[in-house]
Amino acid sequence: MAKARGRGKPVRRRDKKGGPGSGRRKPCQHCRDKVEQVDYKDVVSLRKFVSEKGKIRSRRITGACRRHQGQIARAVKRARELALLPYVNEGGRDDSPRRERGDRGR
């Protein structure tokens, strides 16, 4: 006997509850500590907001609020200018052989 498909009401994507995107957003670390202004001289804390390649991480990843994310970006840029932070980290260069456009790793 064959299974009966399509029983009941179909579930639309936007009606689904849960999943990887749902959940409570973590509070901003700077708001929680009541930091008024992000300091560009605090290199240890600024390194948490910079990726291995040297890019400034987004709000979605860092969990910072809009106000503090702008201050973090400004502080990282200022620290780079004063040579407190590198523009590109030491591991940034990739010496692996380049793959051509049509090459699928064969």
Biopython code that builds the backbone (N, CA, C, O; Angstrom):
import numpy as np
from Bio.PDB.StructureBuilder import StructureBuilder

atoms = [
    (1, "MET", "N", (0.837, -1.182, 0.000)),
    (1, "MET", "CA", (0.000, 0.000, 0.000)),
    (1, "MET", "C", (0.879, 1.242, 0.000)),
    (1, "MET", "O", (1.825, 1.330, 0.783)),
    (2, "ALA", "N", (0.585, 2.183, -0.852)),
    (2, "ALA", "CA", (1.396, 3.395, -0.996)),
    (2, "ALA", "C", (1.069, 4.390, 0.104)),
    (2, "ALA", "O", (-0.051, 4.452, 0.612)),
    (3, "LYS", "N", (2.100, 5.176, 0.458)),
    (3, "LYS", "CA", (1.909, 6.220, 1.479)),
    (3, "LYS", "C", (1.084, 7.362, 0.909)),
    (3, "LYS", "O", (1.235, 7.727, -0.257)),
    (4, "ALA", "N", (0.235, 7.907, 1.713)),
    (4, "ALA", "CA", (-0.566, 9.059, 1.285)),
    (4, "ALA", "C", (0.238, 10.324, 1.560)),
    (4, "ALA", "O", (0.600, 10.610, 2.701)),
    (5, "ARG", "N", (0.508, 11.064, 0.512)),
    (5, "ARG", "CA", (1.288, 12.304, 0.653)),
    (5, "ARG", "C", (0.361, 13.494, 0.741)),
    (5, "ARG", "O", (-0.785, 13.457, 0.293)),
    (6, "GLY", "N", (0.888, 14.545, 1.331)),
    (6, "GLY", "CA", (0.155, 15.806, 1.347)),
    (6, "GLY", "C", (-1.022, 15.815, 2.283)),
    (6, "GLY", "O", (-2.007, 16.512, 2.038)),
    (7, "ARG", "N", (-0.939, 15.063, 3.341)),
    (7, "ARG", "CA", (-2.033, 15.090, 4.312)),
    (7, "ARG", "C", (-2.013, 16.390, 5.093)),
    (7, "ARG", "O", (-0.949, 16.850, 5.505)),
    (8, "GLY", "N", (-3.123, 16.957, 5.291)),
    (8, "GLY", "CA", (-3.211, 18.164, 6.099)),
    (8, "GLY", "C", (-2.729, 19.388, 5.348)),
    (8, "GLY", "O", (-2.548, 19.380, 4.130)),
    (9, "LYS", "N", (-2.532, 20.430, 6.119)),
    (9, "LYS", "CA", (-2.130, 21.716, 5.573)),
    (9, "LYS", "C", (-0.616, 21.749, 5.361)),
    (9, "LYS", "O", (0.127, 21.368, 6.266)),
    (10, "PRO", "N", (-0.133, 22.193, 4.191)),
    (10, "PRO", "CA", (1.319, 22.262, 3.982)),
    (10, "PRO", "C", (1.943, 23.367, 4.847)),
    (10, "PRO", "O", (1.342, 24.418, 5.066)),
    (11, "VAL", "N", (3.149, 23.104, 5.326)),
    (11, "VAL", "CA", (3.849, 24.070, 6.178)),
    (11, "VAL", "C", (4.689, 24.986, 5.290)),
    (11, "VAL", "O", (5.547, 24.524, 4.538)),
    (12, "ARG", "N", (4.431, 26.283, 5.389)),
    (12, "ARG", "CA", (5.228, 27.242, 4.632)),
    (12, "ARG", "C", (6.503, 27.547, 5.394)),
    (12, "ARG", "O", (6.556, 27.392, 6.614)),
    (13, "ARG", "N", (7.529, 27.979, 4.679)),
    (13, "ARG", "CA", (8.827, 28.241, 5.296)),
    (13, "ARG", "C", (8.765, 29.299, 6.385)),
    (13, "ARG", "O", (9.363, 29.136, 7.449)),
    (14, "ARG", "N", (8.048, 30.377, 6.125)),
    (14, "ARG", "CA", (8.032, 31.470, 7.093)),
    (14, "ARG", "C", (7.213, 31.134, 8.336)),
    (14, "ARG", "O", (7.318, 31.824, 9.350)),
    (15, "ASP", "N", (6.395, 30.074, 8.269)),
    (15, "ASP", "CA", (5.593, 29.678, 9.416)),
    (15, "ASP", "C", (6.344, 28.748, 10.367)),
    (15, "ASP", "O", (5.880, 28.491, 11.478)),
    (16, "LYS", "N", (7.489, 28.247, 9.941)),
    (16, "LYS", "CA", (8.239, 27.312, 10.777)),
    (16, "LYS", "C", (8.768, 28.014, 12.019)),
    (16, "LYS", "O", (9.203, 29.164, 11.960)),
    (17, "LYS", "N", (8.725, 27.322, 13.119)),
    (17, "LYS", "CA", (9.279, 27.851, 14.366)),
    (17, "LYS", "C", (10.591, 27.132, 14.653)),
    (17, "LYS", "O", (10.764, 25.972, 14.279)),
    (18, "GLY", "N", (11.501, 27.812, 15.307)),
    (18, "GLY", "CA", (12.770, 27.182, 15.662)),
    (18, "GLY", "C", (13.762, 27.252, 14.522)),
    (18, "GLY", "O", (13.639, 28.088, 13.627)),
    (19, "GLY", "N", (14.729, 26.386, 14.559)),
    (19, "GLY", "CA", (15.745, 26.353, 13.528)),
    (19, "GLY", "C", (17.004, 27.054, 13.984)),
    (19, "GLY", "O", (17.075, 27.536, 15.115)),
    (20, "PRO", "N", (18.009, 27.118, 13.107)),
    (20, "PRO", "CA", (19.292, 27.692, 13.510)),
    (20, "PRO", "C", (19.257, 29.197, 13.748)),
    (20, "PRO", "O", (20.077, 29.711, 14.509)),
    (21, "GLY", "N", (18.332, 29.917, 13.119)),
    (21, "GLY", "CA", (18.298, 31.366, 13.257)),
    (21, "GLY", "C", (17.508, 31.860, 14.450)),
    (21, "GLY", "O", (17.617, 33.023, 14.838)),
    (22, "SER", "N", (16.711, 30.977, 15.032)),
    (22, "SER", "CA", (15.884, 31.434, 16.133)),
    (22, "SER", "C", (16.667, 31.394, 17.438)),
    (22, "SER", "O", (17.699, 30.732, 17.544)),
    (23, "GLY", "N", (16.168, 32.096, 18.398)),
    (23, "GLY", "CA", (16.840, 32.123, 19.690)),
    (23, "GLY", "C", (17.117, 33.543, 20.118)),
    (23, "GLY", "O", (16.980, 34.483, 19.336)),
    (24, "ARG", "N", (17.500, 33.683, 21.343)),
    (24, "ARG", "CA", (17.730, 35.008, 21.890)),
    (24, "ARG", "C", (19.105, 35.518, 21.476)),
    (24, "ARG", "O", (20.090, 34.781, 21.516)),
    (25, "ARG", "N", (19.158, 36.781, 21.081)),
    (25, "ARG", "CA", (20.425, 37.374, 20.677)),
    (25, "ARG", "C", (21.228, 37.740, 21.920)),
    (25, "ARG", "O", (20.684, 38.279, 22.883)),
    (26, "LYS", "N", (22.534, 37.442, 21.893)),
    (26, "LYS", "CA", (23.347, 37.743, 23.069)),
    (26, "LYS", "C", (23.523, 39.252, 23.218)),
    (26, "LYS", "O", (23.649, 39.965, 22.223)),
    (27, "PRO", "N", (23.531, 39.736, 24.459)),
    (27, "PRO", "CA", (23.619, 41.187, 24.666)),
    (27, "PRO", "C", (25.018, 41.712, 24.317)),
    (27, "PRO", "O", (26.004, 40.976, 24.354)),
    (28, "CYS", "N", (25.072, 42.975, 23.986)),
    (28, "CYS", "CA", (26.336, 43.624, 23.637)),
    (28, "CYS", "C", (27.266, 43.598, 24.857)),
    (28, "CYS", "O", (26.875, 43.972, 25.962)),
    (29, "GLN", "N", (28.484, 43.155, 24.633)),
    (29, "GLN", "CA", (29.477, 43.043, 25.716)),
    (29, "GLN", "C", (29.784, 44.412, 26.320)),
    (29, "GLN", "O", (29.963, 44.530, 27.533)),
    (30, "HIS", "N", (29.843, 45.433, 25.491)),
    (30, "HIS", "CA", (30.162, 46.776, 25.973)),
    (30, "HIS", "C", (28.993, 47.401, 26.739)),
    (30, "HIS", "O", (29.202, 48.104, 27.728)),
    (31, "CYS", "N", (27.771, 47.147, 26.284)),
    (31, "CYS", "CA", (26.597, 47.654, 27.007)),
    (31, "CYS", "C", (26.473, 46.966, 28.361)),
    (31, "CYS", "O", (26.121, 47.597, 29.358)),
    (32, "ARG", "N", (26.761, 45.677, 28.389)),
    (32, "ARG", "CA", (26.669, 44.917, 29.632)),
    (32, "ARG", "C", (27.670, 45.433, 30.668)),
    (32, "ARG", "O", (27.365, 45.499, 31.859)),
    (33, "ASP", "N", (28.885, 45.802, 30.192)),
    (33, "ASP", "CA", (29.926, 46.335, 31.086)),
    (33, "ASP", "C", (29.813, 47.839, 31.272)),
    (33, "ASP", "O", (30.639, 48.441, 31.958)),
    (34, "LYS", "N", (28.794, 48.457, 30.666)),
    (34, "LYS", "CA", (28.553, 49.903, 30.736)),
    (34, "LYS", "C", (29.764, 50.721, 30.262)),
    (34, "LYS", "O", (30.173, 51.682, 30.914)),
    (35, "VAL", "N", (30.328, 50.319, 29.114)),
    (35, "VAL", "CA", (31.440, 51.038, 28.504)),
    (35, "VAL", "C", (30.862, 52.155, 27.649)),
    (35, "VAL", "O", (30.057, 51.903, 26.752)),
    (36, "GLU", "N", (31.267, 53.381, 27.923)),
    (36, "GLU", "CA", (30.751, 54.532, 27.183)),
    (36, "GLU", "C", (31.442, 54.668, 25.829)),
    (36, "GLU", "O", (30.783, 54.901, 24.816)),
    (37, "GLN", "N", (32.765, 54.524, 25.808)),
    (37, "GLN", "CA", (33.558, 54.695, 24.594)),
    (37, "GLN", "C", (34.559, 53.554, 24.479)),
    (37, "GLN", "O", (35.230, 53.230, 25.459)),
    (38, "VAL", "N", (34.678, 52.931, 23.292)),
    (38, "VAL", "CA", (35.639, 51.859, 23.058)),
    (38, "VAL", "C", (37.012, 52.484, 22.876)),
    (38, "VAL", "O", (37.175, 53.430, 22.106)),
    (39, "ASP", "N", (38.008, 51.946, 23.597)),
    (39, "ASP", "CA", (39.347, 52.515, 23.594)),
    (39, "ASP", "C", (40.215, 51.844, 22.530)),
    (39, "ASP", "O", (40.319, 50.618, 22.501)),
    (40, "TYR", "N", (40.836, 52.635, 21.659)),
    (40, "TYR", "CA", (41.687, 52.084, 20.604)),
    (40, "TYR", "C", (43.005, 51.542, 21.156)),
    (40, "TYR", "O", (43.684, 50.769, 20.480)),
    (41, "LYS", "N", (43.374, 51.940, 22.378)),
    (41, "LYS", "CA", (44.634, 51.471, 22.974)),
    (41, "LYS", "C", (44.501, 50.103, 23.627)),
    (41, "LYS", "O", (45.504, 49.475, 23.968)),
    (42, "ASP", "N", (43.269, 49.639, 23.802)),
    (42, "ASP", "CA", (43.022, 48.325, 24.394)),
    (42, "ASP", "C", (43.075, 47.266, 23.297)),
    (42, "ASP", "O", (42.044, 46.795, 22.816)),
    (43, "VAL", "N", (44.291, 46.903, 22.916)),
    (43, "VAL", "CA", (44.517, 46.025, 21.775)),
    (43, "VAL", "C", (44.006, 44.608, 22.052)),
    (43, "VAL", "O", (43.525, 43.931, 21.143)),
    (44, "VAL", "N", (44.111, 44.162, 23.299)),
    (44, "VAL", "CA", (43.695, 42.795, 23.642)),
    (44, "VAL", "C", (42.206, 42.606, 23.365)),
    (44, "VAL", "O", (41.813, 41.594, 22.784)),
    (45, "SER", "N", (41.379, 43.555, 23.768)),
    (45, "SER", "CA", (39.940, 43.419, 23.516)),
    (45, "SER", "C", (39.604, 43.658, 22.049)),
    (45, "SER", "O", (38.654, 43.064, 21.541)),
    (46, "LEU", "N", (40.355, 44.512, 21.352)),
    (46, "LEU", "CA", (40.076, 44.768, 19.936)),
    (46, "LEU", "C", (40.394, 43.561, 19.063)),
    (46, "LEU", "O", (39.767, 43.375, 18.020)),
    (47, "ARG", "N", (41.354, 42.740, 19.471)),
    (47, "ARG", "CA", (41.704, 41.542, 18.692)),
    (47, "ARG", "C", (40.550, 40.552, 18.600)),
    (47, "ARG", "O", (40.486, 39.761, 17.659)),
    (48, "LYS", "N", (39.642, 40.589, 19.563)),
    (48, "LYS", "CA", (38.477, 39.697, 19.538)),
    (48, "LYS", "C", (37.530, 40.057, 18.404)),
    (48, "LYS", "O", (36.755, 39.215, 17.951)),
    (49, "PHE", "N", (37.587, 41.298, 17.942)),
    (49, "PHE", "CA", (36.688, 41.767, 16.905)),
    (49, "PHE", "C", (37.316, 41.760, 15.517)),
    (49, "PHE", "O", (36.731, 42.283, 14.569)),
    (50, "VAL", "N", (38.521, 41.163, 15.388)),
    (50, "VAL", "CA", (39.220, 41.092, 14.113)),
    (50, "VAL", "C", (39.439, 39.621, 13.777)),
    (50, "VAL", "O", (39.852, 38.846, 14.640)),
    (51, "SER", "N", (39.169, 39.228, 12.538)),
    (51, "SER", "CA", (39.312, 37.833, 12.124)),
    (51, "SER", "C", (40.780, 37.465, 11.926)),
    (51, "SER", "O", (41.668, 38.307, 12.059)),
    (52, "GLU", "N", (41.021, 36.188, 11.603)),
    (52, "GLU", "CA", (42.389, 35.711, 11.377)),
    (52, "GLU", "C", (43.024, 36.398, 10.177)),
    (52, "GLU", "O", (44.239, 36.594, 10.132)),
    (53, "LYS", "N", (42.196, 36.761, 9.209)),
    (53, "LYS", "CA", (42.710, 37.441, 8.022)),
    (53, "LYS", "C", (42.910, 38.931, 8.252)),
    (53, "LYS", "O", (43.529, 39.606, 7.430)),
    (54, "GLY", "N", (42.394, 39.451, 9.361)),
    (54, "GLY", "CA", (42.551, 40.865, 9.662)),
    (54, "GLY", "C", (41.317, 41.697, 9.381)),
    (54, "GLY", "O", (41.361, 42.922, 9.497)),
    (55, "LYS", "N", (40.207, 41.054, 9.010)),
    (55, "LYS", "CA", (38.974, 41.788, 8.725)),
    (55, "LYS", "C", (38.209, 42.049, 10.019)),
    (55, "LYS", "O", (38.257, 41.250, 10.955)),
    (56, "ILE", "N", (37.507, 43.171, 10.058)),
    (56, "ILE", "CA", (36.675, 43.499, 11.211)),
    (56, "ILE", "C", (35.423, 42.632, 11.136)),
    (56, "ILE", "O", (34.735, 42.616, 10.115)),
    (57, "ARG", "N", (35.128, 41.912, 12.216)),
    (57, "ARG", "CA", (33.975, 41.016, 12.240)),
    (57, "ARG", "C", (32.678, 41.811, 12.316)),
    (57, "ARG", "O", (32.652, 42.922, 12.846)),
    (58, "SER", "N", (31.601, 41.235, 11.782)),
    (58, "SER", "CA", (30.311, 41.930, 11.728)),
    (58, "SER", "C", (29.580, 41.858, 13.065)),
    (58, "SER", "O", (29.940, 41.075, 13.943)),
    (59, "ARG", "N", (28.563, 42.674, 13.201)),
    (59, "ARG", "CA", (27.738, 42.715, 14.415)),
    (59, "ARG", "C", (27.089, 41.375, 14.680)),
    (59, "ARG", "O", (26.955, 40.958, 15.830)),
    (60, "ARG", "N", (26.686, 40.698, 13.612)),
    (60, "ARG", "CA", (26.004, 39.421, 13.734)),
    (60, "ARG", "C", (26.899, 38.399, 14.435)),
    (60, "ARG", "O", (26.412, 37.563, 15.196)),
    (61, "ILE", "N", (28.188, 38.466, 14.182)),
    (61, "ILE", "CA", (29.131, 37.516, 14.760)),
    (61, "ILE", "C", (29.614, 37.976, 16.133)),
    (61, "ILE", "O", (29.708, 37.161, 17.051)),
    (62, "THR", "N", (29.919, 39.257, 16.292)),
    (62, "THR", "CA", (30.457, 39.749, 17.561)),
    (62, "THR", "C", (29.386, 39.935, 18.618)),
    (62, "THR", "O", (29.677, 39.850, 19.811)),
    (63, "GLY", "N", (28.148, 40.189, 18.205)),
    (63, "GLY", "CA", (27.069, 40.421, 19.164)),
    (63, "GLY", "C", (27.039, 41.840, 19.699)),
    (63, "GLY", "O", (26.353, 42.109, 20.685)),
    (64, "ALA", "N", (27.763, 42.750, 19.076)),
    (64, "ALA", "CA", (27.797, 44.141, 19.519)),
    (64, "ALA", "C", (26.574, 44.887, 18.996)),
    (64, "ALA", "O", (26.021, 44.537, 17.954)),
    (65, "CYS", "N", (26.159, 45.917, 19.728)),
    (65, "CYS", "CA", (25.046, 46.745, 19.272)),
    (65, "CYS", "C", (25.548, 47.688, 18.169)),
    (65, "CYS", "O", (26.748, 47.772, 17.907)),
    (66, "ARG", "N", (24.626, 48.379, 17.543)),
    (66, "ARG", "CA", (24.986, 49.248, 16.414)),
    (66, "ARG", "C", (25.953, 50.346, 16.837)),
    (66, "ARG", "O", (26.929, 50.631, 16.142)),
    (67, "ARG", "N", (25.673, 50.955, 17.977)),
    (67, "ARG", "CA", (26.503, 52.060, 18.472)),
    (67, "ARG", "C", (27.929, 51.607, 18.755)),
    (67, "ARG", "O", (28.888, 52.251, 18.329)),
    (68, "HIS", "N", (28.064, 50.497, 19.477)),
    (68, "HIS", "CA", (29.398, 50.025, 19.838)),
    (68, "HIS", "C", (30.133, 49.389, 18.661)),
    (68, "HIS", "O", (31.363, 49.421, 18.616)),
    (69, "GLN", "N", (29.397, 48.810, 17.703)),
    (69, "GLN", "CA", (30.065, 48.245, 16.524)),
    (69, "GLN", "C", (30.743, 49.351, 15.724)),
    (69, "GLN", "O", (31.844, 49.157, 15.208)),
    (70, "GLY", "N", (30.099, 50.503, 15.617)),
    (70, "GLY", "CA", (30.731, 51.642, 14.937)),
    (70, "GLY", "C", (31.962, 52.121, 15.675)),
    (70, "GLY", "O", (32.968, 52.467, 15.057)),
    (71, "GLN", "N", (31.886, 52.143, 17.007)),
    (71, "GLN", "CA", (33.046, 52.546, 17.816)),
    (71, "GLN", "C", (34.174, 51.531, 17.702)),
    (71, "GLN", "O", (35.347, 51.902, 17.674)),
    (72, "ILE", "N", (33.817, 50.233, 17.636)),
    (72, "ILE", "CA", (34.832, 49.181, 17.493)),
    (72, "ILE", "C", (35.544, 49.337, 16.158)),
    (72, "ILE", "O", (36.771, 49.264, 16.097)),
    (73, "ALA", "N", (34.780, 49.552, 15.082)),
    (73, "ALA", "CA", (35.367, 49.708, 13.750)),
    (73, "ALA", "C", (36.312, 50.908, 13.711)),
    (73, "ALA", "O", (37.406, 50.832, 13.152)),
    (74, "ARG", "N", (35.873, 52.021, 14.315)),
    (74, "ARG", "CA", (36.708, 53.223, 14.353)),
    (74, "ARG", "C", (37.975, 52.986, 15.170)),
    (74, "ARG", "O", (39.058, 53.431, 14.791)),
    (75, "ALA", "N", (37.832, 52.276, 16.304)),
    (75, "ALA", "CA", (38.978, 52.000, 17.175)),
    (75, "ALA", "C", (39.971, 51.068, 16.495)),
    (75, "ALA", "O", (41.180, 51.257, 16.625)),
    (76, "VAL", "N", (39.475, 50.052, 15.765)),
    (76, "VAL", "CA", (40.362, 49.124, 15.055)),
    (76, "VAL", "C", (41.124, 49.870, 13.968)),
    (76, "VAL", "O", (42.327, 49.669, 13.803)),
    (77, "LYS", "N", (40.431, 50.730, 13.227)),
    (77, "LYS", "CA", (41.084, 51.502, 12.164)),
    (77, "LYS", "C", (42.126, 52.450, 12.735)),
    (77, "LYS", "O", (43.196, 52.623, 12.151)),
    (78, "ARG", "N", (41.821, 53.063, 13.869)),
    (78, "ARG", "CA", (42.755, 53.973, 14.519)),
    (78, "ARG", "C", (43.974, 53.214, 15.050)),
    (78, "ARG", "O", (45.102, 53.692, 14.936)),
    (79, "ALA", "N", (43.747, 52.035, 15.628)),
    (79, "ALA", "CA", (44.843, 51.213, 16.151)),
    (79, "ALA", "C", (45.727, 50.707, 15.019)),
    (79, "ALA", "O", (46.941, 50.589, 15.188)),
    (80, "ARG", "N", (45.135, 50.408, 13.870)),
    (80, "ARG", "CA", (45.939, 50.002, 12.703)),
    (80, "ARG", "C", (46.810, 51.149, 12.223)),
    (80, "ARG", "O", (47.977, 50.962, 11.879)),
    (81, "GLU", "N", (46.223, 52.339, 12.205)),
    (81, "GLU", "CA", (46.950, 53.529, 11.749)),
    (81, "GLU", "C", (48.156, 53.812, 12.628)),
    (81, "GLU", "O", (49.196, 54.251, 12.138)),
    (82, "LEU", "N", (48.022, 53.561, 13.931)),
    (82, "LEU", "CA", (49.106, 53.800, 14.878)),
    (82, "LEU", "C", (49.993, 52.565, 15.079)),
    (82, "LEU", "O", (50.828, 52.536, 15.983)),
    (83, "ALA", "N", (49.806, 51.554, 14.235)),
    (83, "ALA", "CA", (50.600, 50.317, 14.245)),
    (83, "ALA", "C", (50.451, 49.532, 15.546)),
    (83, "ALA", "O", (51.375, 48.827, 15.954)),
    (84, "LEU", "N", (49.292, 49.649, 16.202)),
    (84, "LEU", "CA", (49.013, 48.824, 17.374)),
    (84, "LEU", "C", (48.416, 47.483, 16.944)),
    (84, "LEU", "O", (48.614, 46.463, 17.603)),
    (85, "LEU", "N", (47.682, 47.502, 15.829)),
    (85, "LEU", "CA", (47.117, 46.292, 15.239)),
    (85, "LEU", "C", (47.614, 46.175, 13.805)),
    (85, "LEU", "O", (47.797, 47.189, 13.132)),
    (86, "PRO", "N", (47.838, 44.945, 13.324)),
    (86, "PRO", "CA", (48.247, 44.792, 11.920)),
    (86, "PRO", "C", (47.051, 44.931, 10.975)),
    (86, "PRO", "O", (45.921, 44.611, 11.343)),
    (87, "TYR", "N", (47.308, 45.407, 9.761)),
    (87, "TYR", "CA", (46.256, 45.475, 8.756)),
    (87, "TYR", "C", (45.902, 44.063, 8.305)),
    (87, "TYR", "O", (44.729, 43.727, 8.138)),
    (88, "VAL", "N", (46.944, 43.230, 8.107)),
    (88, "VAL", "CA", (46.764, 41.829, 7.737)),
    (88, "VAL", "C", (47.601, 41.013, 8.702)),
    (88, "VAL", "O", (48.773, 41.313, 8.925)),
    (89, "ASN", "N", (46.992, 39.970, 9.279)),
    (89, "ASN", "CA", (47.726, 39.142, 10.219)),
    (89, "ASN", "C", (48.806, 38.326, 9.514)),
    (89, "ASN", "O", (48.790, 38.184, 8.291)),
    (90, "GLU", "N", (49.739, 37.794, 10.292)),
    (90, "GLU", "CA", (50.880, 37.066, 9.749)),
    (90, "GLU", "C", (50.437, 35.867, 8.927)),
    (90, "GLU", "O", (51.062, 35.552, 7.914)),
    (91, "GLY", "N", (49.378, 35.194, 9.340)),
    (91, "GLY", "CA", (48.882, 34.020, 8.625)),
    (91, "GLY", "C", (48.001, 34.376, 7.451)),
    (91, "GLY", "O", (47.348, 33.497, 6.889)),
    (92, "GLY", "N", (47.960, 35.634, 7.063)),
    (92, "GLY", "CA", (47.072, 36.088, 6.005)),
    (92, "GLY", "C", (47.475, 35.646, 4.621)),
    (92, "GLY", "O", (46.612, 35.499, 3.755)),
    (93, "ARG", "N", (48.775, 35.426, 4.374)),
    (93, "ARG", "CA", (49.241, 35.064, 3.039)),
    (93, "ARG", "C", (49.038, 33.587, 2.798)),
    (93, "ARG", "O", (49.374, 32.762, 3.647)),
    (94, "ASP", "N", (48.496, 33.253, 1.659)),
    (94, "ASP", "CA", (48.211, 31.871, 1.309)),
    (94, "ASP", "C", (49.181, 31.441, 0.215)),
    (94, "ASP", "O", (49.132, 31.959, -0.900)),
    (95, "ASP", "N", (50.067, 30.490, 0.534)),
    (95, "ASP", "CA", (51.061, 30.024, -0.429)),
    (95, "ASP", "C", (50.620, 28.771, -1.175)),
    (95, "ASP", "O", (51.403, 28.186, -1.923)),
    (96, "SER", "N", (49.374, 28.358, -0.976)),
    (96, "SER", "CA", (48.888, 27.164, -1.670)),
    (96, "SER", "C", (48.750, 27.476, -3.157)),
    (96, "SER", "O", (48.513, 28.622, -3.536)),
    (97, "PRO", "N", (48.900, 26.438, -4.008)),
    (97, "PRO", "CA", (48.803, 26.692, -5.457)),
    (97, "PRO", "C", (47.411, 27.164, -5.835)),
    (97, "PRO", "O", (46.412, 26.663, -5.320)),
    (98, "ARG", "N", (47.356, 28.131, -6.739)),
    (98, "ARG", "CA", (46.086, 28.714, -7.186)),
    (98, "ARG", "C", (45.363, 27.726, -8.089)),
    (98, "ARG", "O", (45.979, 27.047, -8.911)),
    (99, "ARG", "N", (44.047, 27.658, -7.922)),
    (99, "ARG", "CA", (43.241, 26.823, -8.800)),
    (99, "ARG", "C", (42.683, 27.684, -9.918)),
    (99, "ARG", "O", (42.271, 28.824, -9.705)),
    (100, "GLU", "N", (42.678, 27.119, -11.100)),
    (100, "GLU", "CA", (42.133, 27.838, -12.245)),
    (100, "GLU", "C", (40.609, 27.776, -12.215)),
    (100, "GLU", "O", (40.028, 26.991, -11.465)),
    (101, "ARG", "N", (39.976, 28.593, -13.020)),
    (101, "ARG", "CA", (38.528, 28.712, -12.981)),
    (101, "ARG", "C", (37.810, 27.393, -13.296)),
    (101, "ARG", "O", (36.844, 27.050, -12.615)),
    (102, "GLY", "N", (38.252, 26.661, -14.295)),
    (102, "GLY", "CA", (37.596, 25.424, -14.689)),
    (102, "GLY", "C", (38.081, 24.204, -13.909)),
    (102, "GLY", "O", (37.526, 23.115, -14.058)),
    (103, "ASP", "N", (39.098, 24.373, -13.090)),
    (103, "ASP", "CA", (39.702, 23.251, -12.370)),
    (103, "ASP", "C", (38.828, 22.849, -11.186)),
    (103, "ASP", "O", (38.455, 23.691, -10.370)),
    (104, "ARG", "N", (38.503, 21.562, -11.097)),
    (104, "ARG", "CA", (37.685, 21.084, -9.984)),
    (104, "ARG", "C", (38.488, 20.213, -9.045)),
    (104, "ARG", "O", (37.931, 19.308, -8.424)),
    (105, "GLY", "N", (39.765, 20.458, -8.923)),
    (105, "GLY", "CA", (40.604, 19.722, -7.990)),
    (105, "GLY", "C", (40.923, 18.307, -8.454)),
    (105, "GLY", "O", (41.061, 17.398, -7.636)),
    (106, "ARG", "N", (41.039, 18.123, -9.751)),
    (106, "ARG", "CA", (41.355, 16.781, -10.275)),
    (106, "ARG", "C", (42.833, 16.567, -10.363)),
    (106, "ARG", "O", (43.278, 15.498, -10.781)),
]
sb = StructureBuilder()
sb.init_structure("model")
sb.init_model(0)
sb.init_chain("A")
sb.init_seg("    ")
for serial, (resi, resn, name, xyz) in enumerate(atoms, 1):
    if name == "N":
        sb.init_residue(resn, " ", resi, " ")
    sb.init_atom(name, np.array(xyz, "f"), 0.0, 1.0, " ", f" {name:<3s}", serial, name[0])
structure = sb.get_structure()
